[in-house]
Amino acid sequence: MKKIVFITGATSGFGEACAHTFAANGYNLILNGRREERLKTLQQTLQQQYNTQSYLLPFDVQQQSSVFESINQLPDEWRAIDILINNAGLALGRDLFQDASLDDWNQMIDTNVKGVLYVSKAVLPFMINNKKGHIINVGSIAGKEVYERGNVYCASKHAVDAISKAMRIDLLQHGIKVTAIHPGAAETEFSIVRFKGNEDTAKTVYQGYQPLSAQDVADIIYYTASLPPHVCINDLVVTCTQQANSYHFNKK
């Protein structure tokens, strides 16, 4: 029987790359995202390229009722979830604290923090029942240190770091692995979303160095998921070679 991986935020970036990587390695997939048409297109592509099955859950991780209703209605054959990748997340705005938008703050907290909590809480009964599972939380280097104009985005990713540590302790008795992956600069739709569709500004973020790609991060996530049952990578920070931390780059 094929293993099942559940990926949130699967319609772009790390999530979409993870869908391809896990499908290529023989997994069936539960795919979540807000953009249902993109999910359907991805489902068809994965079926054609890898002959893998996928089940679509088009909900917004911010919406508590939608999360629990959708996951609780999974057919029995899709409940044996081996891996949950909490990937859905975003940054909005790059403003000084005093100038930042409350709407941006709320959306980042609701997606990056509450979304991780809601989806994990809904999926965990299946993993606990199976006495195994692996939760992989996609954090950020911004969850390790704070940078100027990062304020609430950094706070939300610090929360992911803390939640991952708490999960690891509390779920130890159930044999469930918890891994937190903290990427540095990676060129996806991330900056376009952060700058609210301004592609020219988004492109300047990656000038002068080669950032991580979505595939780079997906490969690392897959590696952490493919280790023997007795081995767990708890916490991993990954950057491109030209980045030392959140604010030191060697740009050329």
N, C-alpha and C positions, 0 to 999 in steps of 0.2 A: 504493500500500500504506500502510495506517495505521501511524503510529508507535506504539511500545510503551513504556509507563512502568510500572516496577515500584515498588510502594509498600509499605513495611513498616509495621506498626502501622496497618492501614487500617480497623480496625473502629470507631474513634472519633476525636474530636478533629481535629488537623491532617490525619492520614492519610485519614480519611473525607471531609473537605472537599476534599482534593486529588483524591481519586477522582472526586468529582462535577465538579470544575473541569476536570480533564483529559479526562474523558469528554465533557463538554459541548463541548470543543474538538476532538473527533474522534479522540482516542487510544483504542487498545485497552490494557487494563490487566492486569497481574499483581498480584494482591492477596494480601497476607500478613497474618496475624493469628493469635492463639492461639484465638480464639473462632469456631469453624467455622460455627456457625449464623448469627452476625452477618455473616460473610463471604458466606454463601449469600443472605441477605436483601439485602445490598448489591449483589451480583451481579445479582439479579433487578431491583432498582430501577434500576440503571444501564442494563440492557438495555431496560427499559420506557421510561425517560425519554429516553435518548440513542441508542438503537439501537447500542450499542457492545458489543464482546465483551470478556470478562474470563476470566482463568484463575486459579484459586484455589490458593494454597500455604499451607495451615493448619499452620504450624510455629512453634515458639518460637525466636526469634533467639538465645536463650541456649544452645541445644543445638547444638553444633558439628556432630555427625553428621547431625542432622535438616536443618540448613541446607544442607549440601553434597549430601546424598542427594536432597533435594527439588529443588534448583536444577539439579543435574546430570541429572535425569530430565525436564527440560522438553522438550516436543516441539520439533522443529527450527524450526517456524514461530513459536515463542514465544521463540527464543533471540536474535533481533535486537533486543535491548533498547537503546532509545535513551537512556532516562533511568532512573536509580535514585534513589529518594528514601528515604534512610535516616532514617525518621521514628520507628520504635519506640523508646520510652524512657520513663522514669518517675522520679519522686522518691518516696522512702519515708521518713517520719518528719521531724520538725523538732526534733531534739534537740541539745543540746550534745555536743561530741565525746566527752567522757568518759561520757556517758549513752546514746550511740547503740547501736543493735542491730547486731551483726555480720551477722545475716541480712539486714537492710536494706542494709547496705554491700555485701554480696556480690551481692545481686540488682541493685542499681544498676550496679555495675561489670560484671556479666555481661550486662546488657541494654544499657546506654548505651555501653559501650566495646567489649566483645567482640562484641556483636551487630552493630555497625557494621563491625567487622573481618571477621567471618565472612561476612556477606552480600556485602560489597564484594569480598572475595577470591574468592567463588564466582561472582560475576557478571562480574568483570573479563575472564576469558578470552574471553567473547563480544564485549565491547566492543573489546578489543585486536585480535581477529580482524577486526572490522569497521572498524578504524582510526578509530573515532569513538565518542562517548558522553558522557554528562553525569552525574556523581554529585553529588547534592545532599544534604548532611548537615544534619540539623536539630539544631542545638546549643541554646544558651540564653545569655541575658545572664549567667547564672551561670558561663559559661565564659570570661567576660571579667574578672570580679572576684568576690571571695569575700565572703559575708555571714555574719553570726552564725547559727549552727545550720544552715548550709548544707553544711559540711564535705565529705563524700564526694560528695554530689550535685554540688557545685561542682567538685570534683576530676574527676568523670567527664565533665563538660561541658568543662572545660579540656582534657581528653584528646581530645575530639571536635574541638576547635579545632586542637590540635597534629596530629592525624591528618589533618585536612583540608589543612593546610599541607604535610605530608609527601606526601600523595597528589598534590597539585598539582604538586610538583616531580618526583616519580618518574614520573608519567603524562604529563608534558609531551611526551615523545618519541612518544607514541601518539595525540596529538591529542584527549585526553579532558579535558573540562572538569571542574573541581571547584569547587563553590560551598558555602559554609557560611552557613546562615541562623541567626541568634541572636535568637529572640523574647524580649521581656520578658514582663510579666504578661499572661496570656491565659486567658480563662474557658472551660475545657473540663473533662473529667473529671480533669485533672491534679491539682488540689488534693484532690478526693475520694479519689483513690488515695493521695496523699501522707499524708492524715490517716486513711487506712485505713477509709474508708466513712463517716466522720463529716461528714455534709453540712452541718450547722450551722456547724462550725468552718471548713469549706471556704468557705462563703459569706462569712465575715467577711474573707477575704483580699481580696475585690474591693469592699468597701464604701467609698464616698466617692469613687470615680473610675470612669471607663468603661475597662475593660481591652480588649485586643485580643480579637477573636473568632477562632475557627478559620478562618472564611472569609477574614478579613483576611490571615492567614498563608498560606493556600492561594493567594490571589490574587498575593501577592508571590513565592511559589515558582514559580507558573506564569509570571510575568513574567520571572524569571531564566532559565527554561527556553525562552522564546520569542524570545530575542534572536538576531541573526545568528550564523552559525557562528564568525566571527572575534572575537566579543565574549563575554567571561566575567566575570560579577560574582563575584569571589573570596570576599568576606567582607562580610556585611551584618548589622548590629544594628538591630532594629526594636522600638520600644516604642510604647505609647499616648502621647498628648500629655501626659498628667498624670504620666508617669514619666520621670525623667531617667537613672536607672541602677538598680542592683539594690536600693538602699535609700532613694532620694529620690523621694517621691511628693508631689503636691499634692492631698491628699484634702479633699473639701468635705462 
